[in-house]
Amino acid sequence: MRPRSEAELSRLVERAAAERRTVKVVGAGHSFTPIVCTDGYLVDLGDYDRVLHVDQAAATVTVQAGIPLWKLNQELATRGLALENIGDIAYQSIAGATSTATHGTGLRFGNIASRIIGLHLVTGDGSVVEATPEHHPDVLDVARVGVGALGVLSTVTLQCVPAFNLHALEQAESVDAILERWDEEITGNDHFEFFWLPNTGWALTKRNRRTQEPARPRPRWRALRDDYLLSNYAFDVTCRVARRNPELGRRVAKLVPGTGRSDYIDRSDRVFASPRTVKFYEMEYAVPRENLVEAFNRVRELVRRQGVQILFPVEVRAVAADDIPLSTAFGRETAYIAVHVYQGTPYDQYFQGVEGIMNDYGGRPHWGKMHFQTAATLAPRYPRWHEFQALRTRTDPTGRFSSPYLDRVLGPSGA
Ligand SMILES: Cc1cc2nc3c(=O)[nH]c(=O)nc-3n(C[C@H](O)[C@H](O)[C@H](O)COP(=O)(O)OP(=O)(O)OC[C@H]3O[C@@H](n4cnc5c(N)ncnc54)[C@H](O)[C@@H]3O)c2cc1C
């Protein structure tokens, strides 16, 4: 179903209710789990992707829920505005990204959902709740990260910021040295992240500083070489070889040149997000910021002990605490550790090993990425879990938006 208006969206849910079918919305389909799979109605908001209103003075924007981030970034840039912080791709729809607490990095900045200041939610009987800080603030509070379980987000209003550039510095460094400076790095840089190359002592660091200095982008040939040729095409070929023959893959990897040191200034979204064409599986865990170094070192040790032969890096980021009940950063400054393997590569042993470590730190798995948890193991990790479930019982008492996957990770609606 591809609705074009809120009224159509609402009628669609009414019809599903009359037919006793379930409804799932798919954003850009960029989650790594069956989170959007259904044998009921699958709603694609690809034709429901416009900017509805911009308040230039207040720097706010109201959009239809299907708008992809790349288009939103573009629309905001033409109006001198920007999203405060985003992750490392911009293919997701705004509702898909916020529903799973999608985040970037930067200890002074929250995830994308934390910037939501209003929303319209189509509930299980097709009625629309218009939630703002003044009307239905309880719905606004919880539904910012709804995991697709509370209803269909129809529109989202976001607090933006004046457009800004980022000064990017990317280079390879010793991972031990990075860990020693972890606190300084995340407090001293606007945006800091690193990618550790398993079985080596090296990591690629990215430091982004917010600036109003004019753009000084990489030459086009260099951006194409780094972002497409080396980071995607050559990497894909190397991963393919390594999937069949890990030893040969490692040798090929040594022949592919690195992207080297990069120092440039560009529009914020062009620095935050880059193209990704290589397909992979991912699990990402949120742990308290202060546990990062210990948890990361245990992952390093696990990789060594298990003899994990992978080329995909382990990514580490940090974000501010927020107050959204099902946000992975709820109530604590958060560090994220993400592990990846190339598509078609066995991942169970590696991911389960990493998950076992994360459990010791009250780790919360990303809602759009792989994990092995259930509602029973997740509930104690979210102090406001019951408030989420109470709202779910109100907005979806009959399980209109449920699915086998949500039954596993959230429990059945009304439970
Ligand atoms: C290459 C790649 C890079 C990534 N990088 C990052 C990153 O840097 N940071 C990060 O945090 N995550 C990252 N992710 C994960 C990604 O941001 C999330 O999985 C996100 O949910 C995908 O958005 P989507 O639009 O594809 O949503 P989908 O995967 O299609 O849906 C996700 C959830 O949102 C729900 N949903 C979608 N639209 C609506 C709506 N209108 N109303 C109610 N519910 C809705 C769906 O039902 C589902 O529950 C990455 C994923 C990939 C594949």
Ligand as a Chemical Component Dictionary entry (heavy atoms), coordinates in Angstrom:
data_LIG
# 
_chem_comp.id                   LIG 
_chem_comp.type                 NON-POLYMER 
_chem_comp.pdbx_formal_charge   0 
_chem_comp.three_letter_code    LIG 
# 
loop_
_chem_comp_atom.comp_id 
_chem_comp_atom.atom_id 
_chem_comp_atom.alt_atom_id 
_chem_comp_atom.type_symbol 
_chem_comp_atom.charge 
_chem_comp_atom.model_Cartn_x 
_chem_comp_atom.model_Cartn_y 
_chem_comp_atom.model_Cartn_z 
_chem_comp_atom.pdbx_ordinal 
LIG C1  C1  C 0 24.404 0.769  5.745  1  
LIG C2  C2  C 0 23.691 1.097  7.017  2  
LIG C3  C3  C 0 24.199 2.096  7.843  3  
LIG C4  C4  C 0 23.550 2.422  9.034  4  
LIG N1  N1  N 0 24.078 3.412  9.822  5  
LIG C5  C5  C 0 23.491 3.696  11.012 6  
LIG C6  C6  C 0 24.028 4.716  11.864 7  
LIG O1  O1  O 0 25.005 5.388  11.539 8  
LIG N2  N2  N 0 23.436 4.913  13.060 9  
LIG C7  C7  C 0 22.359 4.168  13.471 10 
LIG O2  O2  O 0 21.882 4.376  14.592 11 
LIG N3  N3  N 0 21.793 3.244  12.663 12 
LIG C8  C8  C 0 22.337 2.996  11.451 13 
LIG N4  N4  N 0 21.770 2.058  10.626 14 
LIG C9  C9  C 0 20.498 1.439  11.041 15 
LIG C10 C10 C 0 19.307 2.231  10.498 16 
LIG O3  O3  O 0 19.430 3.606  10.744 17 
LIG C11 C11 C 0 18.009 1.765  11.158 18 
LIG O4  O4  O 0 17.860 0.378  11.009 19 
LIG C12 C12 C 0 16.780 2.504  10.626 20 
LIG O5  O5  O 0 15.647 2.073  11.340 21 
LIG C13 C13 C 0 16.541 2.280  9.139  22 
LIG O6  O6  O 0 15.570 3.199  8.687  23 
LIG P1  P1  P 0 14.532 2.779  7.590  24 
LIG O7  O7  O 0 13.859 4.004  7.081  25 
LIG O8  O8  O 0 15.156 1.882  6.607  26 
LIG O9  O9  O 0 13.457 1.967  8.478  27 
LIG P2  P2  P 0 13.007 0.445  8.334  28 
LIG O10 O10 O 0 14.160 -0.433 8.575  29 
LIG O11 O11 O 0 12.240 0.267  7.096  30 
LIG O12 O12 O 0 12.010 0.380  9.601  31 
LIG C14 C14 C 0 12.524 0.479  10.909 32 
LIG C15 C15 C 0 11.365 0.540  11.904 33 
LIG O13 O13 O 0 10.678 1.780  11.758 34 
LIG C16 C16 C 0 9.296  1.532  11.594 35 
LIG N5  N5  N 0 8.715  2.590  10.789 36 
LIG C17 C17 C 0 9.135  3.062  9.597  37 
LIG N6  N6  N 0 8.311  4.055  9.205  38 
LIG C18 C18 C 0 7.368  4.198  10.157 39 
LIG C19 C19 C 0 6.252  5.057  10.339 40 
LIG N7  N7  N 0 5.911  5.975  9.438  41 
LIG N8  N8  N 0 5.507  4.921  11.459 42 
LIG C20 C20 C 0 5.812  4.006  12.395 43 
LIG N9  N9  N 0 6.865  3.167  12.287 44 
LIG C21 C21 C 0 7.623  3.276  11.179 45 
LIG C22 C22 C 0 9.232  0.176  10.919 46 
LIG O14 O14 O 0 7.954  -0.426 11.028 47 
LIG C23 C23 C 0 10.297 -0.543 11.706 48 
LIG O15 O15 O 0 9.779  -0.902 12.962 49 
LIG C24 C24 C 0 22.367 1.720  9.423  50 
LIG C25 C25 C 0 21.847 0.722  8.574  51 
LIG C26 C26 C 0 22.499 0.420  7.394  52 
LIG C27 C27 C 0 21.915 -0.643 6.490  53 
# 
loop_
_chem_comp_bond.comp_id 
_chem_comp_bond.atom_id_1 
_chem_comp_bond.atom_id_2 
_chem_comp_bond.value_order 
_chem_comp_bond.pdbx_ordinal 
LIG C1  C2  SING 1  
LIG C2  C3  SING 2  
LIG C2  C26 DOUB 3  
LIG C3  C4  DOUB 4  
LIG C4  N1  SING 5  
LIG C4  C24 SING 6  
LIG N1  C5  DOUB 7  
LIG C5  C6  SING 8  
LIG C5  C8  SING 9  
LIG C6  O1  DOUB 10 
LIG C6  N2  SING 11 
LIG N2  C7  SING 12 
LIG C7  O2  DOUB 13 
LIG C7  N3  SING 14 
LIG N3  C8  DOUB 15 
LIG C8  N4  SING 16 
LIG N4  C9  SING 17 
LIG N4  C24 SING 18 
LIG C9  C10 SING 19 
LIG C10 O3  SING 20 
LIG C10 C11 SING 21 
LIG C11 O4  SING 22 
LIG C11 C12 SING 23 
LIG C12 O5  SING 24 
LIG C12 C13 SING 25 
LIG C13 O6  SING 26 
LIG O6  P1  SING 27 
LIG P1  O7  DOUB 28 
LIG P1  O8  SING 29 
LIG P1  O9  SING 30 
LIG O9  P2  SING 31 
LIG P2  O10 DOUB 32 
LIG P2  O11 SING 33 
LIG P2  O12 SING 34 
LIG O12 C14 SING 35 
LIG C14 C15 SING 36 
LIG C15 O13 SING 37 
LIG C15 C23 SING 38 
LIG O13 C16 SING 39 
LIG C16 N5  SING 40 
LIG C16 C22 SING 41 
LIG N5  C17 SING 42 
LIG N5  C21 SING 43 
LIG C17 N6  DOUB 44 
LIG N6  C18 SING 45 
LIG C18 C19 SING 46 
LIG C18 C21 DOUB 47 
LIG C19 N7  SING 48 
LIG C19 N8  DOUB 49 
LIG N8  C20 SING 50 
LIG C20 N9  DOUB 51 
LIG N9  C21 SING 52 
LIG C22 O14 SING 53 
LIG C22 C23 SING 54 
LIG C23 O15 SING 55 
LIG C24 C25 DOUB 56 
LIG C25 C26 SING 57 
LIG C26 C27 SING 58 
# 
